[in-house]
Amino acid sequence: MKASALVLFVILSLPGFSQKKKTPPTPVYYPGHQWERKTPIEVGLDADKLKAAIEFAIRHETQNPRSMEENHYRTFGREPFGEAIGPMKDRLLQSTTPTPVQIGYGYMNYFLNTDQKYLPAAPATAFTHIGNGTNMIYVDRENDLVAVVRWVDNNSLNEFVKLLLEARQ
């Protein structure tokens, strides 16, 4: 009887020992409201070449309207059933209104560069997030670069990346 009670006790207590301890939540990765500011030299970039890349991006801004509603009806809105569902917010007002980081932000598209067709100048490991009006977040872990560019014409993105990579020291 004592032996069977001991066996029963051991069997019933095993699940308690096999449960994993809860791991603490991952700490927040984004910097909050205070962003570091560094000079191009501090991050290993040639200041003149970086300036040339920025000037290139400005010269090659898209000619699309800045109004999201007007841009929609000139592009996607021309498709069958292209009517907007819900209100269109003023993009300038949205872009100049401070907001907290939006973890679930879903208005951007994620593009891999594994075949290097999209951005031939970039390494195959680079990827981008592309938003409407060509807002691009370029992520290049191989070269330790992140670039945020807005309103650059789609056909000029590769040349911008080429200039940016040439600015590396």
BELCORTA-V926832 format. One record per pair of residues at least 6 apart in sequence whose ideal C-beta (glycine too) atoms are under 6 Angstrom apart, sorted by the first residue. I is the first residue (numbers start at 1). J is the second residue. D is the distance in whole Angstrom. If there is no record, write none. Layout:
i=I j=J d=D
i=I j=J d=D
//
This chain:
i=30 j=101 d=5
i=40 j=47 d=4
i=40 j=50 d=5
i=44 j=169 d=5
i=45 j=167 d=5
i=46 j=167 d=5
i=46 j=169 d=5
i=49 j=166 d=6
i=49 j=167 d=4
i=50 j=167 d=4
i=52 j=163 d=6
i=53 j=163 d=4
i=53 j=164 d=5
i=53 j=167 d=6
i=56 j=160 d=6
i=56 j=163 d=5
i=57 j=149 d=5
i=57 j=152 d=5
i=57 j=160 d=5
i=60 j=152 d=6
i=60 j=153 d=5
i=60 j=156 d=4
i=61 j=151 d=4
i=62 j=134 d=5
i=62 j=151 d=5
i=62 j=153 d=5
i=64 j=71 d=5
i=64 j=133 d=6
i=65 j=71 d=5
i=66 j=91 d=6
i=68 j=88 d=5
i=68 j=91 d=4
i=69 j=88 d=4
i=72 j=84 d=6
i=76 j=82 d=5
i=107 j=131 d=6
i=108 j=129 d=4
i=108 j=131 d=4
i=109 j=130 d=5
i=110 j=129 d=6
i=111 j=118 d=6
i=111 j=128 d=5
i=112 j=127 d=5
i=113 j=119 d=5
i=113 j=122 d=5
i=113 j=124 d=6
i=113 j=126 d=5
i=113 j=127 d=6
i=114 j=124 d=5
i=116 j=124 d=5
i=119 j=158 d=5
i=119 j=161 d=5
i=120 j=158 d=6
i=121 j=158 d=5
i=121 j=161 d=5
i=121 j=162 d=4
i=122 j=161 d=5
i=123 j=142 d=5
i=125 j=142 d=5
i=126 j=140 d=4
i=127 j=139 d=5
i=128 j=136 d=5
i=128 j=138 d=5
i=129 j=137 d=4
i=130 j=136 d=5
i=133 j=151 d=6
i=134 j=152 d=5
i=134 j=154 d=6
i=135 j=150 d=5
i=136 j=149 d=5
i=137 j=148 d=5
i=138 j=147 d=4
i=139 j=146 d=5
i=147 j=164 d=6
i=152 j=160 d=6
//
